[in-house]
Amino acid sequence: MPRKIIHVDADCFYAAIEIRDNPYLRNRPVAVGGRSDRRGVISACNYEARKYGVHSAMATGQALSLCPELILVPHHMEKYKVASSVMHDIFHDYTQMVEPLSLDEAYLDVSECQAHAGSASRIAEEIRQRIKQQLNITVSAGVAPSKFLAKIASDWNKPDGLFVISPDQVHEFVSQLPVRKIHGVGRVTTEKLQMLGIETCADLYRFGAERLSQHFGSFGERLFELSQGIDHRPVKPHRIRKSLSVEHTFARDLNNIDECLAELPGLLQDLNRRLSKLDPEYRVRKAFVKVKFNDFHSTTLEREGTQAKLEDYQQLLKEAVQRDARPIRLLGIGVRFQEIAQAPAPDNSEPQLGLFN
């Protein structure tokens, strides 16, 4: 039987929470992010701001140049986490098959849900209404037989919308779908596809799996499957992390290695705080550092056998900084984990994570 997948995505989540709590912000261009004088970046913005070309991941300075009337609001993560918890509690009233993608976004597999006689579209609509009633924000939802199509559907009628792709509609819908809508197809891939005469998924299918593989490798095989609406990925209630990192963009460039090394203890404290919240089965395989120079060129250095220890990061950082003589605007540190299935048993002689060394 076809699966029943719902993808729920809050509309301008951070901005929506701020506007909800401050009526003055309604109907005005609003963005949540860091200050421009501290090289801030926009995390979220409402639709009024988007009309000016403002979008997430944009530098705050650029956003303000596009929209001088933009109201910038700082992050209030605790409020967002509380709202997220309410949303996920609602999701779990219908199914335990919930795969969170972020604080405000998740896949739900409601194939076995008996609510509303098993109607996924009615379940999705009830979820949307409950979130609006309890949080006074809106979410959009997509319903489809696969994760690929459910995610596309949730964006189809944004904001505050619901879009359903039933199994008998998949072929017609996918055949007309622009390739730029496929997750993983960015600007460069879109341009390459257009050069091959490919604009829609129907074009992808006609181009053929073999030729797509010649041009795009294994991703070509994936593109051919998606061109038919085929996506067998299950909803995974528990996601396995492969890495964890923290980073910081500095208001003033760091000009030498001593200034960089002085920032490591604070970064390591943040990293250890996040590591301490993970399940004990996560074991560090190696540490890495990331350095971004003032020309936005970045470099990453990692080495097997290193751990989340200050001395390891100090050595990695010294080597990474030597790769360019420019001032540094961002530093990041992190760890990569062993495969969970390969992690040693608790009674193995290999030590546990040294989180606070």
TORRO-939980 format. One record per residue (C-alpha): residue in three letters; x, z, y. Coordinates in steps of 0.25 Angstrom, whole numbers, padded with zeros to 4 digits, always signed. Layout:
N
AlaXZY/...
END
This chain:
357
Met+0000+0000+0000/Pro+0005-0003+0014/Arg+0011+0009+0021/Lys+0004+0015+0034/Ile+0015+0018+0044/Ile+0012+0023+0058/His+0023+0023+0069/Val+0020+0033+0080/Asp+0028+0032+0093/Ala+0025+0040+0106/Asp+0024+0032+0119/Cys+0036+0036+0128/Phe+0037+0049+0121/Tyr+0046+0057+0130/Ala+0040+0051+0143/Ala+0026+0053+0138/Ile+0029+0068+0136/Glu+0034+0070+0150/Ile+0023+0062+0156/Arg+0013+0071+0148/Asp+0019+0083+0153/Asn+0020+0079+0168/Pro+0008+0071+0173/Tyr+0015+0067+0185/Leu+0023+0057+0177/Arg+0011+0049+0172/Asn+0010+0035+0176/Arg+0024+0035+0181/Pro+0037+0029+0175/Val+0043+0040+0167/Ala+0056+0041+0159/Val+0062+0052+0151/Gly+0078+0052+0151/Gly+0091+0057+0157/Arg+0094+0056+0172/Ser+0101+0044+0177/Asp+0112+0052+0183/Arg+0116+0057+0169/Arg+0115+0043+0163/Gly+0101+0046+0157/Val+0094+0037+0148/Ile+0079+0035+0147/Ser+0073+0041+0134/Ala+0058+0037+0136/Cys+0049+0031+0147/Asn+0035+0029+0149/Tyr+0028+0015+0151/Glu+0028+0016+0166/Ala+0043+0017+0166/Arg+0044+0005+0156/Lys+0037-0004+0165/Tyr+0050-0004+0173/Gly+0059-0007+0161/Val+0063+0008+0158/His+0065+0011+0144/Ser+0071+0021+0135/Ala+0086+0021+0133/Met+0088+0016+0147/Ala+0097+0022+0156/Thr+0090+0031+0166/Gly+0097+0025+0178/Gln+0092+0011+0174/Ala+0078+0016+0172/Leu+0078+0022+0186/Ser+0083+0009+0191/Leu+0071+0001+0184/Cys+0061+0012+0188/Pro+0065+0020+0201/Glu+0052+0028+0199/Leu+0055+0032+0185/Ile+0053+0047+0183/Leu+0064+0052+0174/Val+0060+0064+0165/Pro+0071+0072+0157/His+0069+0074+0142/His+0061+0086+0137/Met+0064+0085+0122/Glu+0057+0098+0118/Lys+0044+0092+0123/Tyr+0046+0079+0116/Lys+0050+0086+0103/Val+0037+0095+0104/Ala+0029+0082+0106/Ser+0036+0075+0094/Ser+0033+0087+0085/Val+0018+0086+0088/Met+0018+0071+0085/His+0025+0073+0072/Asp+0016+0084+0068/Ile+0004+0074+0070/Phe+0011+0064+0062/His+0013+0073+0050/Asp-0002+0077+0050/Tyr-0004+0063+0044/Thr+0009+0060+0035/Gln+0022+0067+0032/Met+0028+0053+0032/Val+0033+0054+0046/Glu+0046+0047+0050/Pro+0050+0052+0064/Leu+0058+0042+0072/Ser+0059+0050+0085/Leu+0052+0061+0092/Asp+0040+0052+0095/Glu+0040+0042+0084/Ala+0037+0042+0069/Tyr+0033+0034+0057/Leu+0022+0039+0049/Asp+0018+0034+0035/Val+0003+0037+0034/Ser+0001+0029+0021/Glu-0004+0041+0014/Cys-0011+0048+0025/Gln-0026+0050+0022/Ala-0030+0053+0037/His-0040+0043+0042/Ala-0042+0037+0028/Gly-0027+0032+0029/Ser-0029+0024+0041/Ala-0015+0023+0047/Ser-0020+0018+0061/Arg-0030+0029+0062/Ile-0020+0039+0058/Ala-0010+0033+0069/Glu-0021+0034+0080/Glu-0024+0048+0076/Ile-0010+0052+0077/Arg-0009+0045+0091/Gln-0021+0052+0096/Arg-0016+0066+0091/Ile-0003+0064+0098/Lys-0010+0060+0111/Gln-0019+0073+0110/Gln-0008+0083+0106/Leu+0003+0077+0115/Asn-0003+0069+0126/Ile+0006+0057+0123/Thr+0003+0044+0117/Val+0010+0038+0104/Ser+0009+0024+0099/Ala+0007+0021+0084/Gly+0009+0009+0075/Val+0003+0008+0061/Ala+0009-0002+0050/Pro+0013-0003+0036/Ser+0028-0002+0039/Lys+0037+0006+0049/Phe+0042-0007+0055/Leu+0028-0011+0059/Ala+0023+0003+0063/Lys+0034+0004+0073/Ile+0031-0009+0079/Ala+0016-0006+0079/Ser+0018+0007+0087/Asp+0024+0000+0098/Trp+0013-0011+0099/Asn+0003-0004+0107/Lys+0012+0006+0115/Pro+0009+0015+0122/Asp-0002+0023+0115/Gly-0006+0013+0105/Leu-0008+0010+0090/Phe-0005-0003+0083/Val-0008-0005+0068/Ile-0002-0016+0059/Ser-0010-0016+0046/Pro-0003-0022+0033/Asp-0012-0035+0034/Gln-0007-0037+0049/Val+0008-0035+0046/His+0011-0050+0043/Glu+0004-0055+0056/Phe+0010-0044+0065/Val+0024-0045+0060/Ser+0025-0060+0060/Gln+0022-0060+0075/Leu+0031-0048+0078/Pro+0043-0051+0088/Val+0056-0048+0081/Arg+0060-0039+0093/Lys+0049-0029+0088/Ile+0057-0027+0075/His+0064-0013+0076/Gly+0079-0016+0075/Val+0078-0030+0082/Gly+0084-0028+0096/Arg+0088-0037+0107/Val+0100-0043+0100/Thr+0093-0046+0087/Thr+0081-0051+0094/Glu+0089-0061+0102/Lys+0096-0065+0089/Leu+0083-0067+0082/Gln+0077-0075+0094/Met+0090-0084+0093/Leu+0085-0087+0078/Gly+0071-0090+0083/Ile+0065-0077+0078/Glu+0055-0071+0087/Thr+0045-0064+0078/Cys+0045-0058+0064/Ala+0038-0071+0059/Asp+0051-0078+0064/Leu+0059-0068+0056/Tyr+0052-0071+0043/Arg+0053-0086+0044/Phe+0068-0085+0047/Gly+0070-0078+0034/Ala+0077-0066+0028/Glu+0090-0074+0024/Arg+0092-0080+0038/Leu+0089-0066+0044/Ser+0099-0059+0036/Gln+0110-0070+0039/His+0108-0067+0054/Phe+0105-0052+0054/Gly+0110-0046+0041/Ser+0102-0035+0034/Phe+0093-0034+0046/Gly+0089-0048+0044/Glu+0083-0044+0031/Arg+0076-0033+0038/Leu+0070-0042+0049/Phe+0065-0051+0038/Glu+0057-0040+0031/Leu+0052-0035+0045/Ser+0047-0049+0048/Gln+0037-0047+0037/Gly+0033-0033+0041/Ile+0041-0027+0029/Asp+0046-0013+0031/His+0047-0004+0019/Arg+0054+0008+0026/Pro+0046+0021+0023/Val+0043+0032+0033/Lys+0053+0042+0031/Pro+0049+0056+0035/His+0064+0061+0035/Arg+0074+0053+0042/Ile+0089+0054+0038/Arg+0099+0055+0049/Lys+0112+0047+0048/Ser+0118+0053+0061/Leu+0116+0063+0072/Ser+0122+0062+0086/Val+0121+0067+0100/Glu+0127+0061+0113/His+0127+0063+0128/Thr+0128+0054+0140/Phe+0136+0060+0151/Ala+0132+0059+0166/Arg+0147+0057+0169/Asp+0157+0049+0161/Leu+0167+0057+0152/Asn+0181+0052+0156/Asn+0190+0057+0145/Ile+0191+0063+0131/Asp+0191+0077+0136/Glu+0178+0076+0143/Cys+0172+0069+0131/Leu+0177+0080+0122/Ala+0171+0091+0131/Glu+0157+0085+0128/Leu+0158+0086+0113/Pro+0154+0101+0111/Gly+0141+0099+0118/Leu+0138+0086+0110/Leu+0142+0093+0097/Gln+0133+0105+0100/Asp+0121+0095+0102/Leu+0125+0088+0089/Asn+0126+0101+0081/Arg+0112+0105+0086/Arg+0106+0093+0081/Leu+0114+0093+0068/Ser+0109+0108+0066/Lys+0094+0103+0065/Leu+0097+0093+0054/Asp+0094+0095+0039/Pro+0107+0101+0032/Glu+0107+0089+0023/Tyr+0114+0081+0034/Arg+0129+0081+0033/Val+0138+0075+0043/Arg+0146+0063+0038/Lys+0154+0060+0051/Ala+0154+0063+0066/Phe+0154+0052+0077/Val+0155+0051+0092/Lys+0150+0041+0101/Val+0156+0038+0115/Lys+0149+0029+0125/Phe+0158+0025+0137/Asn+0154+0022+0151/Asp+0153+0007+0149/Phe+0142+0011+0138/His+0152+0006+0127/Ser+0151+0016+0115/Thr+0159+0020+0103/Thr+0156+0029+0091/Leu+0167+0035+0082/Glu+0164+0042+0069/Arg+0172+0047+0057/Glu+0170+0051+0043/Gly+0172+0066+0040/Thr+0170+0071+0054/Gln+0159+0081+0056/Ala+0151+0087+0068/Lys+0163+0094+0073/Leu+0169+0095+0087/Glu+0183+0091+0082/Asp+0178+0079+0075/Tyr+0170+0074+0087/Gln+0182+0077+0096/Gln+0191+0068+0088/Leu+0180+0057+0087/Leu+0178+0057+0102/Lys+0193+0056+0105/Glu+0194+0044+0097/Ala+0181+0038+0102/Val+0184+0040+0117/Gln+0197+0032+0115/Arg+0190+0019+0112/Asp+0187+0017+0127/Ala+0193+0022+0139/Arg+0180+0022+0147/Pro+0173+0035+0152/Ile+0162+0040+0142/Arg+0147+0042+0145/Leu+0142+0046+0132/Leu+0147+0055+0120/Gly+0140+0057+0107/Ile+0143+0064+0094/Gly+0136+0063+0080/Val+0137+0064+0065/Arg+0133+0055+0054/Phe+0127+0061+0041/Gln+0130+0059+0027/Glu+0119+0052+0019/Ile+0109+0063+0015/Ala+0109+0058+0000/Gln+0124+0059+0000/Ala+0125+0073+0007/Pro+0132+0083-0001/Ala+0124+0094-0008/Pro+0124+0108+0000/Asp+0133+0114-0011/Asn+0143+0103-0009/Ser+0157+0107-0004/Glu+0156+0098+0008/Pro+0152+0107+0021/Gln+0139+0106+0028/Leu+0138+0100+0042/Gly+0146+0108+0051/Leu+0136+0108+0062/Phe+0142+0118+0072/Asn+0157+0117+0069/
END
